Amino acid sequence: MSGQPDPQPRPPHSNPVVTPAPASGGGELAPGPEIRFTEGLAGNGHPLPILALGAWFKHAACLLERDRARFGPNLGDLDNADACRGVEPAAEALLAQADGRVRAVAHDLHPDFHSTHVAAALAARLGVPAIGVQHHHAHVAAVLAEHARFDARPVLGLALDGVGLGTDGEAWGGELLWVAGAHFVRLGHLRPLRLPGGDRAAREPWRMAAALLHACGRGDEIAGRFATQPAAAMLGQVLARPALCPATSSLGRHFDAAAALLGLCEVMQTEAEAAIALEQLAARSTAPAVSPDDWRIAQVTVTHGPADPSSEASPSIGALPPDVRLQLDLHPLLLRLADEPDAGRGAACFHAALAAALTEWVATARRLTGCDTVVLSGGCLHNRLLSAALHASLPALGCEVLGARRLSPGDAGLALGQAWVALNQLAAKET
């Protein structure tokens, strides 16, 4: 599925032109798309070009230059030797096209990704900085870059996906960020769910449903609800030991939990199978009236300091948003689905309530920060129902809404965002 096209008109200063990837021959992978910035970046003194190496899923490197961004081939997920072997040659091919010596090599913060190792080696060989960029910061930045927004004006960004390493070492994926160039603040996140079985929970939605039931005091239902799963009888004991169940704020895992609670998918055979089934059923069902009791927003006092940025560049303390963090709790919504006998009604309810909750979350952040531009990013924006609902509700608040246009809102376009963050970091150091 492709992401929902941005229904908002292009601002007059932003005119990126996307050139499709040419067909390949001889069994070789075709290069990725190319985005041209019709006004160019050279006049603004930007430190370019910059190479970025993406992340783990749907890996595609990107070369950001003064008038364009070139993508390398999409190598798929870096979970096999063939894909990993392709990372360095794809990066070298982009370097060969660069108009001058690259100024930096950007990469994901995760230290164990093969793309991170290649980035570090290339940067050392070229004698340039290797710049780690937090995954969700890069998601927001990729959309800003696609809209040719290369300044550091603060924006709010929803980064909604399956997983990305946070600056605290935990699994993020349902994030409300304040982004200002090379700096970001984690202004909010979803109330975490546990991952019983670790990575296995990302492939088995019934485990996420079990985590929700356990968190809400209904763990005794797990064995009966998921009687066909051999591990169900013991999973409550696993969930009682947090050390065995890392936490995640991922919206993707909330989709999985919803699908399993409604009986749509307990174990996935294909990528995003549970979320796709949930969306397809919702699209042909009627949602009940949205209830504000389906979610809660808790405001917690924190200190936004230099520990949060992807990079060393930080705005002055006076420029940071208020010292609060907004936690969006979707547990009540998921618990409602656990008692919903009509799967279609439940799927439609989930989508409608989720969009309403995210809209209120952004509205709260807008009041706190004064930011009127909202960026929609991350793989969950492939969901057409969710994307369309947010593109309708957020402008009604008076927000300018930016979403992915031709590039994927997910990890296939992530490297462009990494390059955008690195560009802003270098520019900040040179001023």
N, C-alpha and C positions, 0 to 999 in steps of 0.2 A: 504494500500500500504506500502511496505517496502522502506527504503531509498536506494539510489544508493550505491552499494558496492564500497569501495575505490579501484580504479584500480592501485594505486601506490604500489610497492613492499614494504613489511615490512622491516623497518630498522633492521640491525643485532642485535641491543641491545634490540629490542622490540618484545617479543614473548608471548602476552597474549593468553590464551586458553579459549574459551567460552564453558561452559557446559550448554546444554539446561535444562530448568526447567523440573523436573520429573512430570509425571501425578499425579493428586490428586485423592483421593477417598473419598467417604462418604460425598460429597457435599462441602468439604473444598477447599479453594483456594490453588493452587499449589504455592510453592515458585518461585521466579523469577530466572533468569539465574545467573550463577556464572562465574566470570572471574578469571583465575589463571595467575599469573605473574611468568613465569618459572624461572626467575632469582631471584625473591623475593626482598623485600625491607629492610629486617632486617639488612643487612650489611651496610646500609647507615645511621643507627641510627634514623630512622623515628619514630616520636611519634605516635604510633598506639596501639590498633585499634581506629577507629573513626566511629561513627554512624551518618548517615545523613537521614533526613526525607522528602526530596523531596519538592514538592510544591502542587498546587491545582489540576491541570489537570493530569490525568493518574498517580496517586500517587503510588509510589513504593519506600520504604525505602531501604537503602544500608548500609552494614557494610564493611568498608575497613580495611583489615588486612594485615599482612606482606607478604603474598603470594597469596592473593586473594581478590576479592570483591564479596560479597554475596548480592543478591537482595531479598527483601521480595516480596510477591504477589502484582501484579498490582491491586489496589483497584478501579481503575477508577477515575472519577472526584469527588472531595470532596464537592459535592453539594447536598448530601442526607445523612440522618441519618445513614443508614446502612454502607456506605463507611466510614464515620467519626468514627463510632464505631470500625471499623477494624484497625484504624491507630495505636493505642497504643498496642493492642495485637501483631500486626505484628512487631512492633519495639521491644517489649519484647522478641519475638521469636528469633530475630537476636541477641539481647543482650545475650540470653542464649547460643548462639553458639560462642560467642566471646572468643578469646584466651587471656584472661586477662581483666583487668578493662579498659573500654573505656576512652579515654583521652578527648573527646569533643563530643558534639552533634550539628551537623550543620543543618541549616534550611534556608528557603527563607527569604528575607528581609521583605516581606509583613507581617505586624503585625496582620492582621485579619485572616490569614489562620489557619484552625484547626491544620494543621501539625506544624505550628509555636508554637501554644499553647502547643501541646503535647511535642515538643522538649524542650521548656523552663521548663516544669514541670519535664521531665526526667532528664535534666541537673541539676536542683536544687536538685532532689532526690539523684542523683549520686555524687553530689559535684564536677561537672566538668563544664567548660565553655559551654555556648550556643552561637554558632557562626553563625551570620546571613551572608548569601552570596547572592550577587546580582544575579538575575535570569540569565542574559546573560553571566556574568562571569562564572557561573556554567555550562552553555551550552558548552562554549569553553573548560573549564576544563574537562568535561566529556569525550570529544574526546581525549584530551591529556592523560587522565588516561587510556582510552582503548588502547592507543598506548604505554602504560607504560612510558610516559614522566613525571616523577615525580620531575624534577628539576625546577628551576625558570628562565630558559633562556627565554628572551622575544620572543613572537610570535604575529602575527596578527591574529585576530579571527573575522570571519563573524558570527554573531548570528542573525538568520533570523527566526522570528516566529510570532505568533499572539499577544501575550502580555506578559509583565513581568514588575514588578514595578522597576522603575529606582531610582537611588540615589537622584534624584531631586523630587521624588514623582510623576512623570509623567509616562504614559504608554509607554514603549519602545518596540521595536520589529524589528527594521531594523538597526542593530548596527555593527559598525566597531571598534573593541576593540584592544588595545595594552595590552597584558596580560603578567605579570611577576610574577608567583607564586601567593601569596596572594594579590597582587596589580594589579589593572587594570586602564586603562585610556580610557575614551570614546573618541576615536580619531575621530569618525565620526558617523553620523546617517542620516537616510532618512529625507527629508523635511517633517514635520508633516502634517497630515490630521486631520481635526476635526471629532469628534464622535458625530453627532447629535442624541440625545437620549441616550447617554452614552453606556452602555453595549448592548442595543438593536441594535445599529449600527453594532455590531459584528455578529449579527444573520440576519441582513437585508442588503445585499450588496447594494441595491438601495440607502440607506442612505450614504454610502461611495462615491458612484458615484455622489450623490447630493453635498456632501462636496467638491469634486474636482471641479465640475462645478461652485459652489459658489466662491471658492478660485481663480478661473481663470476668474472671471467676467462674467460668463454665468449662473448665478443663475436663470435668467428668463426662462431658459429651463426646470427647474426641474419639474414643474407641468405638462407640456405637455409630457415629456419623461416618466414619471412614473405616468400616469393618473389613473392607477388601484390601486395605493396606497393612501388610504384616507388621510394620513398626508402630502402628497406631496405638496399640495397647500400652506401649512403654514410653510414648513420646511425652506424656505429661511429666514423667520423671526427668526426662532430658530438659524440658522447659523449666523445671524447678531449679536447674543448675545453670545460671546465666553464663558461666564460663564456657559452657558447651554450645551456647546459642548467641552469637554476636548480634548486635542490634543494627537495624537499618532504618533509615528514613525514606526509603525508596517508594515512590508512587507506583512504580511497576510491580512491586511486591504486593501493594494494596489491590491492584487490579487482579493479581493472581488469587489473593485471599477471597475477593468478591466472587470470582468465577467458581472457586471450589465450594464456597458456602452455598451457592445456588445450584450446585450439582452439575456444572457445565464441563469442568475439567479438573481431574485430580492429579494426573501426571501428564506432562507435555511431551509430545513426540517431535514437535517442530517449534522453532523459535516463535515466541510471543503467541503461542496457540491459545492460551487461556484468555489473554486480553482481546484477541481478535474475535473469539467466540462471544465474549461479553459484549463487544461493540456491535457485532452483527445482530445479535438478539435484541439489543437495545434499539437498533435502528428500525426494527419492525414491530416495536412494542410502544405502548403508551405509558408515560411516566405519571405517577401520582403527584399530587401537589408537594412541592419541596417543603420540608419542615426544618426550621432553624435549629431544632433539637438534634439534628443529625450530625452536627459538628460543634466543636468548641475551639475558641482561640484564647490561649493563655499567654499573658505578657510577663516575661521574666526579666529581671534586671541583670545585665551583664556589663562588661567593660570591653568596648571595641578598641583594641590596640593593635600594635604592629605584628601580633602573632597570627592575624587572620589573612593577610594578603597572600596571593600567589607568589609575589615577588618582594624584593626589598623596598621598592618604591612605595611610599605611603604619603597620603595627603596630610596636611596639618590636622592636629586633633580637633580644631574648631570646625573642620570641613566634614568630619565624620557624622553619621546619623546618630540619633539618641541612643543611649546605652540600654537598649532593650532587645529582647529576642522574642519573636512571636511564634509560638508552637501551635500548629493547626492539628487538632485531634480529630481523626476520622473514625475512631473506634466506635462511636455510637452508630454511625452509618453502616459499618460492617456488621455490627451486632443486629441491626434491623434486618439485614439480609439473611442472617442466620435463622430468622423466624419467618421469612417470606416464603409462602408456599408456591407462588407464581414466579418462575424464573424470569420470564420476560418482563414482568412488572418490576422485579428486583433489578434487572440489568438496566432498565430505563431509569429507575429511581437512582441507581448508583451514579450514572452519568449526569443526571440533572442536579443532584445534590452536590456532587463533586465540583461541577462548574460554579454553582452558587457559593460553595465554601471558598474556593480559590478566589472568586471575585471579592468576597468580603475580606479575605486575607490581604489582597492587594490594596483594597480601599483603606484598610487600617494602616498599612505601611505608607501609603500615599499621604495620609494625614500626619504621620510622624515625621516624614522626610521632606515633603513638598515636591517629590519627584512626580512628574506627569507623564513620563515615557516609560512604558512597560514592554519588556522583551519576553517573548514566548519561545522557549527552547527545550531541547531534550527529546528523546525518542518517543515519549508518551504523546507528543504533539503529532505523531503520525495518525493518532486517533482523530478521525474527521469530526465526530460528534463533539468531542471535547474542544478541539481547536475552533470549530465554528461557534460554539457557545461562548468561548472566551473572547473571540473576535467581535461578538455582538455585545456582550455585557460590559467589557472594560471601556470601550469608547463612550458608553452611556454614563460612565463616571467622570468623563472629561479627560480620559487618558489617550495619549497617542500610543498605538499598539504596533509593534514591529514583530513580524514572524518570518520564518524561513520562506523563501520564494521558490527558487529552483533547487537549491541545495537541500540535502536532508537536514531536518532539525536534530537528527541523532548523530551518532559517532562518525558517520561517513564524512561529515562536514566539519568535524571537531578541529582539525589541524589549522584551518583558517582562523579560528578563534584563538588558538595557541599563538599563532603568529601575531595577531592583533594585540594580545597582552604583552608579548615580548617587545613589539614595536613601541608600545606606550611606556614600558619600563626603560628602554634605552633612551627614548626621548626625554623622560623625566630626569635621567642621570646627566643628560647633556645640557640641560637648562640651568 
